[in-house]
Amino acid sequence: MTDFVDKGKLLRVAECSVEKVKRDRFEQVPKDAGNRGMIPGMLSGAFGKRENGRYMDASLWDNEDSHQRYADKELPALIKESG
């Protein structure tokens, strides 16, 4: 486990608040993305549901540039897809 974590250079953690009518789709998008394969540079990710439409999302990245590419190119599409 330590070797894996040591490879990570950036840990991204986000807290999201999602309207009730959009929660089902919001929860499905990370599953779909995972089924398509890992995003380049992402070493691992975790997604958790909290109370009242609040979610936590964490991802471990090999470097800051990989995360920035994801934030600029792939994240906007995932946000749009999730509504």
TIPA-281473 format. One record per atom (N, C-alpha, C, O): atom name; x, y, z; residue in three letters; chain. Coordinates in steps of 0.02 Angstrom, whole numbers, always signed. Example, Ala and Ser with C-alpha at 12.3 -4.5 7.8 and 13.67 -1.06 7.14 Angstrom:
BEGIN
{pt "N"; {+660; -284; +390}; "ala"; "A"}
{pt "CA"; {+615; -225; +390}; "ala"; "A"}
{pt "C"; {+660; -165; +390}; "ala"; "A"}
{pt "O"; {+712; -166; +423}; "ala"; "A"}
{pt "N"; {+642; -112; +354}; "ser"; "A"}
{pt "CA"; {+684; -53; +357}; "ser"; "A"}
{pt "C"; {+645; +2; +394}; "ser"; "A"}
{pt "O"; {+670; +57; +402}; "ser"; "A"}
# end
This chain:
BEGIN
{pt "N"; {+41; -60; +0}; "met"; "A"}
{pt "CA"; {+0; +0; +0}; "met"; "A"}
{pt "C"; {+43; +62; +0}; "met"; "A"}
{pt "O"; {+27; +111; -34}; "met"; "A"}
{pt "N"; {+97; +63; +37}; "thr"; "A"}
{pt "CA"; {+140; +122; +41}; "thr"; "A"}
{pt "C"; {+170; +139; -26}; "thr"; "A"}
{pt "O"; {+173; +198; -45}; "thr"; "A"}
{pt "N"; {+193; +88; -64}; "asp"; "A"}
{pt "CA"; {+221; +101; -130}; "asp"; "A"}
{pt "C"; {+172; +137; -175}; "asp"; "A"}
{pt "O"; {+189; +183; -211}; "asp"; "A"}
{pt "N"; {+109; +114; -172}; "phe"; "A"}
{pt "CA"; {+58; +144; -214}; "phe"; "A"}
{pt "C"; {+46; +217; -195}; "phe"; "A"}
{pt "O"; {+45; +260; -238}; "phe"; "A"}
{pt "N"; {+38; +230; -131}; "val"; "A"}
{pt "CA"; {+26; +299; -108}; "val"; "A"}
{pt "C"; {+86; +343; -121}; "val"; "A"}
{pt "O"; {+78; +402; -138}; "val"; "A"}
{pt "N"; {+146; +316; -115}; "asp"; "A"}
{pt "CA"; {+207; +356; -127}; "asp"; "A"}
{pt "C"; {+211; +380; -199}; "asp"; "A"}
{pt "O"; {+244; +430; -213}; "asp"; "A"}
{pt "N"; {+179; +345; -246}; "lys"; "A"}
{pt "CA"; {+180; +366; -316}; "lys"; "A"}
{pt "C"; {+138; +429; -328}; "lys"; "A"}
{pt "O"; {+150; +466; -376}; "lys"; "A"}
{pt "N"; {+91; +441; -284}; "gly"; "A"}
{pt "CA"; {+47; +499; -292}; "gly"; "A"}
{pt "C"; {+82; +563; -271}; "gly"; "A"}
{pt "O"; {+117; +566; -221}; "gly"; "A"}
{pt "N"; {+71; +615; -311}; "lys"; "A"}
{pt "CA"; {+100; +680; -297}; "lys"; "A"}
{pt "C"; {+47; +732; -280}; "lys"; "A"}
{pt "O"; {+63; +786; -253}; "lys"; "A"}
{pt "N"; {-17; +716; -295}; "leu"; "A"}
{pt "CA"; {-70; +764; -282}; "leu"; "A"}
{pt "C"; {-133; +726; -261}; "leu"; "A"}
{pt "O"; {-155; +679; -294}; "leu"; "A"}
{pt "N"; {-161; +747; -205}; "leu"; "A"}
{pt "CA"; {-225; +719; -181}; "leu"; "A"}
{pt "C"; {-277; +774; -189}; "leu"; "A"}
{pt "O"; {-271; +828; -159}; "leu"; "A"}
{pt "N"; {-328; +760; -228}; "arg"; "A"}
{pt "CA"; {-382; +808; -239}; "arg"; "A"}
{pt "C"; {-443; +784; -200}; "arg"; "A"}
{pt "O"; {-463; +726; -206}; "arg"; "A"}
{pt "N"; {-472; +827; -159}; "val"; "A"}
{pt "CA"; {-532; +811; -121}; "val"; "A"}
{pt "C"; {-583; +866; -135}; "val"; "A"}
{pt "O"; {-568; +926; -131}; "val"; "A"}
{pt "N"; {-644; +845; -152}; "ala"; "A"}
{pt "CA"; {-696; +893; -167}; "ala"; "A"}
{pt "C"; {-759; +874; -129}; "ala"; "A"}
{pt "O"; {-775; +815; -122}; "ala"; "A"}
{pt "N"; {-795; +924; -105}; "glu"; "A"}
{pt "CA"; {-860; +914; -75}; "glu"; "A"}
{pt "C"; {-911; +945; -122}; "glu"; "A"}
{pt "O"; {-903; +1002; -143}; "glu"; "A"}
{pt "N"; {-962; +907; -138}; "cys"; "A"}
{pt "CA"; {-1013; +930; -186}; "cys"; "A"}
{pt "C"; {-1082; +929; -153}; "cys"; "A"}
{pt "O"; {-1096; +887; -111}; "cys"; "A"}
{pt "N"; {-1122; +976; -173}; "ser"; "A"}
{pt "CA"; {-1192; +978; -151}; "ser"; "A"}
{pt "C"; {-1235; +973; -214}; "ser"; "A"}
{pt "O"; {-1227; +1013; -261}; "ser"; "A"}
{pt "N"; {-1280; +925; -216}; "val"; "A"}
{pt "CA"; {-1318; +910; -277}; "val"; "A"}
{pt "C"; {-1392; +913; -262}; "val"; "A"}
{pt "O"; {-1416; +886; -212}; "val"; "A"}
{pt "N"; {-1429; +945; -308}; "glu"; "A"}
{pt "CA"; {-1502; +950; -301}; "glu"; "A"}
{pt "C"; {-1533; +880; -303}; "glu"; "A"}
{pt "O"; {-1507; +835; -337}; "glu"; "A"}
{pt "N"; {-1587; +870; -267}; "lys"; "A"}
{pt "CA"; {-1619; +805; -261}; "lys"; "A"}
{pt "C"; {-1636; +774; -329}; "lys"; "A"}
{pt "O"; {-1625; +714; -339}; "lys"; "A"}
{pt "N"; {-1661; +812; -375}; "val"; "A"}
{pt "CA"; {-1681; +785; -441}; "val"; "A"}
{pt "C"; {-1622; +763; -483}; "val"; "A"}
{pt "O"; {-1631; +728; -533}; "val"; "A"}
{pt "N"; {-1561; +783; -465}; "lys"; "A"}
{pt "CA"; {-1501; +766; -505}; "lys"; "A"}
{pt "C"; {-1457; +713; -471}; "lys"; "A"}
{pt "O"; {-1407; +693; -500}; "lys"; "A"}
{pt "N"; {-1475; +691; -412}; "arg"; "A"}
{pt "CA"; {-1431; +646; -374}; "arg"; "A"}
{pt "C"; {-1421; +578; -406}; "arg"; "A"}
{pt "O"; {-1364; +553; -407}; "arg"; "A"}
{pt "N"; {-1473; +548; -434}; "asp"; "A"}
{pt "CA"; {-1464; +482; -464}; "asp"; "A"}
{pt "C"; {-1413; +484; -521}; "asp"; "A"}
{pt "O"; {-1369; +441; -525}; "asp"; "A"}
{pt "N"; {-1419; +534; -564}; "arg"; "A"}
{pt "CA"; {-1372; +539; -620}; "arg"; "A"}
{pt "C"; {-1302; +557; -595}; "arg"; "A"}
{pt "O"; {-1253; +531; -620}; "arg"; "A"}
{pt "N"; {-1298; +600; -545}; "phe"; "A"}
{pt "CA"; {-1234; +620; -517}; "phe"; "A"}
{pt "C"; {-1197; +559; -489}; "phe"; "A"}
{pt "O"; {-1136; +554; -496}; "phe"; "A"}
{pt "N"; {-1234; +514; -458}; "glu"; "A"}
{pt "CA"; {-1203; +454; -430}; "glu"; "A"}
{pt "C"; {-1182; +405; -484}; "glu"; "A"}
{pt "O"; {-1135; +367; -474}; "glu"; "A"}
{pt "N"; {-1217; +405; -540}; "gln"; "A"}
{pt "CA"; {-1201; +357; -594}; "gln"; "A"}
{pt "C"; {-1140; +377; -634}; "gln"; "A"}
{pt "O"; {-1103; +334; -658}; "gln"; "A"}
{pt "N"; {-1127; +441; -642}; "val"; "A"}
{pt "CA"; {-1072; +465; -684}; "val"; "A"}
{pt "C"; {-1004; +438; -663}; "val"; "A"}
{pt "O"; {-967; +414; -706}; "val"; "A"}
{pt "N"; {-985; +439; -598}; "pro"; "A"}
{pt "CA"; {-920; +410; -580}; "pro"; "A"}
{pt "C"; {-915; +336; -595}; "pro"; "A"}
{pt "O"; {-862; +311; -613}; "pro"; "A"}
{pt "N"; {-970; +300; -586}; "lys"; "A"}
{pt "CA"; {-971; +228; -602}; "lys"; "A"}
{pt "C"; {-958; +218; -676}; "lys"; "A"}
{pt "O"; {-918; +175; -696}; "lys"; "A"}
{pt "N"; {-992; +257; -718}; "asp"; "A"}
{pt "CA"; {-982; +252; -791}; "asp"; "A"}
{pt "C"; {-910; +269; -810}; "asp"; "A"}
{pt "O"; {-880; +235; -851}; "asp"; "A"}
{pt "N"; {-883; +321; -780}; "ala"; "A"}
{pt "CA"; {-814; +341; -795}; "ala"; "A"}
{pt "C"; {-765; +286; -774}; "ala"; "A"}
{pt "O"; {-717; +273; -810}; "ala"; "A"}
{pt "N"; {-778; +254; -718}; "gly"; "A"}
{pt "CA"; {-735; +199; -696}; "gly"; "A"}
{pt "C"; {-739; +140; -742}; "gly"; "A"}
{pt "O"; {-689; +105; -753}; "gly"; "A"}
{pt "N"; {-798; +127; -769}; "asn"; "A"}
{pt "CA"; {-807; +71; -816}; "asn"; "A"}
{pt "C"; {-771; +83; -882}; "asn"; "A"}
{pt "O"; {-753; +36; -916}; "asn"; "A"}
{pt "N"; {-761; +147; -899}; "arg"; "A"}
{pt "CA"; {-725; +163; -962}; "arg"; "A"}
{pt "C"; {-650; +158; -952}; "arg"; "A"}
{pt "O"; {-612; +163; -1001}; "arg"; "A"}
{pt "N"; {-627; +148; -891}; "gly"; "A"}
{pt "CA"; {-555; +144; -877}; "gly"; "A"}
{pt "C"; {-531; +205; -840}; "gly"; "A"}
{pt "O"; {-564; +257; -840}; "gly"; "A"}
{pt "N"; {-475; +198; -810}; "met"; "A"}
{pt "CA"; {-447; +253; -771}; "met"; "A"}
{pt "C"; {-429; +312; -816}; "met"; "A"}
{pt "O"; {-411; +303; -874}; "met"; "A"}
{pt "N"; {-435; +370; -789}; "ile"; "A"}
{pt "CA"; {-415; +431; -824}; "ile"; "A"}
{pt "C"; {-339; +436; -821}; "ile"; "A"}
{pt "O"; {-310; +425; -767}; "ile"; "A"}
{pt "N"; {-306; +452; -876}; "pro"; "A"}
{pt "CA"; {-232; +456; -876}; "pro"; "A"}
{pt "C"; {-206; +500; -820}; "pro"; "A"}
{pt "O"; {-226; +557; -812}; "pro"; "A"}
{pt "N"; {-160; +472; -781}; "gly"; "A"}
{pt "CA"; {-130; +509; -726}; "gly"; "A"}
{pt "C"; {-164; +499; -659}; "gly"; "A"}
{pt "O"; {-135; +513; -607}; "gly"; "A"}
{pt "N"; {-227; +474; -660}; "met"; "A"}
{pt "CA"; {-263; +462; -597}; "met"; "A"}
{pt "C"; {-242; +392; -572}; "met"; "A"}
{pt "O"; {-251; +343; -607}; "met"; "A"}
{pt "N"; {-216; +390; -512}; "leu"; "A"}
{pt "CA"; {-193; +326; -484}; "leu"; "A"}
{pt "C"; {-249; +290; -447}; "leu"; "A"}
{pt "O"; {-251; +229; -445}; "leu"; "A"}
{pt "N"; {-295; +329; -418}; "ser"; "A"}
{pt "CA"; {-351; +299; -381}; "ser"; "A"}
{pt "C"; {-403; +353; -368}; "ser"; "A"}
{pt "O"; {-389; +412; -372}; "ser"; "A"}
{pt "N"; {-463; +330; -354}; "gly"; "A"}
{pt "CA"; {-516; +378; -338}; "gly"; "A"}
{pt "C"; {-567; +346; -291}; "gly"; "A"}
{pt "O"; {-574; +285; -289}; "gly"; "A"}
{pt "N"; {-602; +388; -253}; "ala"; "A"}
{pt "CA"; {-654; +365; -208}; "ala"; "A"}
{pt "C"; {-710; +417; -208}; "ala"; "A"}
{pt "O"; {-698; +477; -213}; "ala"; "A"}
{pt "N"; {-771; +392; -203}; "phe"; "A"}
{pt "CA"; {-830; +435; -207}; "phe"; "A"}
{pt "C"; {-877; +413; -151}; "phe"; "A"}
{pt "O"; {-893; +354; -146}; "phe"; "A"}
{pt "N"; {-898; +459; -109}; "gly"; "A"}
{pt "CA"; {-942; +441; -53}; "gly"; "A"}
{pt "C"; {-1002; +486; -48}; "gly"; "A"}
{pt "O"; {-998; +547; -59}; "gly"; "A"}
{pt "N"; {-1058; +457; -30}; "lys"; "A"}
{pt "CA"; {-1120; +493; -21}; "lys"; "A"}
{pt "C"; {-1129; +510; +53}; "lys"; "A"}
{pt "O"; {-1120; +468; +96}; "lys"; "A"}
{pt "N"; {-1146; +572; +65}; "arg"; "A"}
{pt "CA"; {-1160; +594; +133}; "arg"; "A"}
{pt "C"; {-1235; +609; +138}; "arg"; "A"}
{pt "O"; {-1273; +588; +95}; "arg"; "A"}
{pt "N"; {-1256; +645; +188}; "glu"; "A"}
{pt "CA"; {-1326; +662; +198}; "glu"; "A"}
{pt "C"; {-1347; +722; +155}; "glu"; "A"}
{pt "O"; {-1306; +763; +136}; "glu"; "A"}
{pt "N"; {-1412; +725; +140}; "asn"; "A"}
{pt "CA"; {-1443; +783; +109}; "asn"; "A"}
{pt "C"; {-1409; +806; +45}; "asn"; "A"}
{pt "O"; {-1400; +866; +34}; "asn"; "A"}
{pt "N"; {-1391; +759; +2}; "gly"; "A"}
{pt "CA"; {-1364; +777; -63}; "gly"; "A"}
{pt "C"; {-1293; +802; -62}; "gly"; "A"}
{pt "O"; {-1271; +836; -108}; "gly"; "A"}
{pt "N"; {-1256; +784; -10}; "arg"; "A"}
{pt "CA"; {-1186; +804; -6}; "arg"; "A"}
{pt "C"; {-1143; +743; -21}; "arg"; "A"}
{pt "O"; {-1158; +688; +1}; "arg"; "A"}
{pt "N"; {-1089; +755; -57}; "tyr"; "A"}
{pt "CA"; {-1045; +702; -80}; "tyr"; "A"}
{pt "C"; {-973; +722; -69}; "tyr"; "A"}
{pt "O"; {-956; +781; -68}; "tyr"; "A"}
{pt "N"; {-931; +672; -59}; "met"; "A"}
{pt "CA"; {-858; +683; -55}; "met"; "A"}
{pt "C"; {-826; +643; -112}; "met"; "A"}
{pt "O"; {-846; +586; -126}; "met"; "A"}
{pt "N"; {-778; +673; -144}; "asp"; "A"}
{pt "CA"; {-743; +641; -199}; "asp"; "A"}
{pt "C"; {-668; +652; -188}; "asp"; "A"}
{pt "O"; {-646; +709; -177}; "asp"; "A"}
{pt "N"; {-630; +599; -191}; "ala"; "A"}
{pt "CA"; {-558; +604; -182}; "ala"; "A"}
{pt "C"; {-523; +567; -238}; "ala"; "A"}
{pt "O"; {-546; +514; -260}; "ala"; "A"}
{pt "N"; {-468; +594; -262}; "ser"; "A"}
{pt "CA"; {-428; +561; -313}; "ser"; "A"}
{pt "C"; {-354; +574; -301}; "ser"; "A"}
{pt "O"; {-334; +628; -279}; "ser"; "A"}
{pt "N"; {-315; +523; -317}; "leu"; "A"}
{pt "CA"; {-242; +527; -310}; "leu"; "A"}
{pt "C"; {-212; +529; -380}; "leu"; "A"}
{pt "O"; {-228; +488; -422}; "leu"; "A"}
{pt "N"; {-167; +577; -390}; "trp"; "A"}
{pt "CA"; {-139; +590; -457}; "trp"; "A"}
{pt "C"; {-63; +581; -457}; "trp"; "A"}
{pt "O"; {-30; +592; -407}; "trp"; "A"}
{pt "N"; {-38; +561; -515}; "asp"; "A"}
{pt "CA"; {+35; +551; -521}; "asp"; "A"}
{pt "C"; {+73; +616; -521}; "asp"; "A"}
{pt "O"; {+132; +618; -501}; "asp"; "A"}
{pt "N"; {+41; +670; -543}; "asn"; "A"}
{pt "CA"; {+72; +736; -540}; "asn"; "A"}
{pt "C"; {+19; +790; -551}; "asn"; "A"}
{pt "O"; {-38; +776; -570}; "asn"; "A"}
{pt "N"; {+39; +851; -539}; "glu"; "A"}
{pt "CA"; {-7; +908; -544}; "glu"; "A"}
{pt "C"; {-30; +920; -616}; "glu"; "A"}
{pt "O"; {-87; +940; -626}; "glu"; "A"}
{pt "N"; {+14; +909; -665}; "asp"; "A"}
{pt "CA"; {-5; +919; -735}; "asp"; "A"}
{pt "C"; {-60; +872; -757}; "asp"; "A"}
{pt "O"; {-105; +892; -794}; "asp"; "A"}
{pt "N"; {-57; +809; -735}; "ser"; "A"}
{pt "CA"; {-110; +761; -752}; "ser"; "A"}
{pt "C"; {-177; +784; -725}; "ser"; "A"}
{pt "O"; {-228; +781; -759}; "ser"; "A"}
{pt "N"; {-177; +807; -663}; "his"; "A"}
{pt "CA"; {-240; +831; -634}; "his"; "A"}
{pt "C"; {-265; +893; -671}; "his"; "A"}
{pt "O"; {-325; +900; -682}; "his"; "A"}
{pt "N"; {-220; +938; -689}; "gln"; "A"}
{pt "CA"; {-240; +999; -723}; "gln"; "A"}
{pt "C"; {-271; +983; -792}; "gln"; "A"}
{pt "O"; {-320; +1014; -812}; "gln"; "A"}
{pt "N"; {-242; +934; -827}; "arg"; "A"}
{pt "CA"; {-271; +912; -891}; "arg"; "A"}
{pt "C"; {-342; +886; -881}; "arg"; "A"}
{pt "O"; {-387; +902; -918}; "arg"; "A"}
{pt "N"; {-350; +845; -829}; "tyr"; "A"}
{pt "CA"; {-416; +819; -812}; "tyr"; "A"}
{pt "C"; {-464; +876; -795}; "tyr"; "A"}
{pt "O"; {-521; +878; -820}; "tyr"; "A"}
{pt "N"; {-442; +923; -754}; "ala"; "A"}
{pt "CA"; {-485; +979; -733}; "ala"; "A"}
{pt "C"; {-505; +1022; -793}; "ala"; "A"}
{pt "O"; {-561; +1048; -795}; "ala"; "A"}
{pt "N"; {-460; +1031; -841}; "asp"; "A"}
{pt "CA"; {-474; +1074; -898}; "asp"; "A"}
{pt "C"; {-515; +1039; -952}; "asp"; "A"}
{pt "O"; {-556; +1071; -984}; "asp"; "A"}
{pt "N"; {-504; +974; -962}; "lys"; "A"}
{pt "CA"; {-535; +940; -1020}; "lys"; "A"}
{pt "C"; {-590; +890; -1002}; "lys"; "A"}
{pt "O"; {-642; +889; -1035}; "lys"; "A"}
{pt "N"; {-579; +850; -951}; "glu"; "A"}
{pt "CA"; {-627; +796; -938}; "glu"; "A"}
{pt "C"; {-678; +813; -884}; "glu"; "A"}
{pt "O"; {-736; +794; -890}; "glu"; "A"}
{pt "N"; {-659; +850; -834}; "leu"; "A"}
{pt "CA"; {-705; +868; -780}; "leu"; "A"}
{pt "C"; {-765; +908; -806}; "leu"; "A"}
{pt "O"; {-821; +893; -786}; "leu"; "A"}
{pt "N"; {-756; +958; -849}; "pro"; "A"}
{pt "CA"; {-814; +995; -873}; "pro"; "A"}
{pt "C"; {-865; +950; -909}; "pro"; "A"}
{pt "O"; {-926; +960; -903}; "pro"; "A"}
{pt "N"; {-841; +900; -946}; "ala"; "A"}
{pt "CA"; {-886; +854; -980}; "ala"; "A"}
{pt "C"; {-923; +810; -929}; "ala"; "A"}
{pt "O"; {-983; +796; -938}; "ala"; "A"}
{pt "N"; {-889; +788; -876}; "leu"; "A"}
{pt "CA"; {-923; +748; -825}; "leu"; "A"}
{pt "C"; {-975; +789; -788}; "leu"; "A"}
{pt "O"; {-1029; +764; -771}; "leu"; "A"}
{pt "N"; {-960; +852; -774}; "ile"; "A"}
{pt "CA"; {-1008; +896; -740}; "ile"; "A"}
{pt "C"; {-1069; +906; -784}; "ile"; "A"}
{pt "O"; {-1125; +903; -760}; "ile"; "A"}
{pt "N"; {-1058; +917; -848}; "lys"; "A"}
{pt "CA"; {-1114; +927; -895}; "lys"; "A"}
{pt "C"; {-1156; +863; -899}; "lys"; "A"}
{pt "O"; {-1217; +866; -899}; "lys"; "A"}
{pt "N"; {-1121; +806; -903}; "glu"; "A"}
{pt "CA"; {-1156; +742; -909}; "glu"; "A"}
{pt "C"; {-1198; +727; -846}; "glu"; "A"}
{pt "O"; {-1251; +698; -851}; "glu"; "A"}
{pt "N"; {-1173; +747; -788}; "ser"; "A"}
{pt "CA"; {-1209; +733; -726}; "ser"; "A"}
{pt "C"; {-1266; +782; -713}; "ser"; "A"}
{pt "O"; {-1307; +771; -669}; "ser"; "A"}
{pt "N"; {-1267; +837; -751}; "gly"; "A"}
{pt "CA"; {-1320; +886; -743}; "gly"; "A"}
{pt "C"; {-1307; +932; -686}; "gly"; "A"}
{pt "O"; {-1347; +977; -672}; "gly"; "A"}
# end
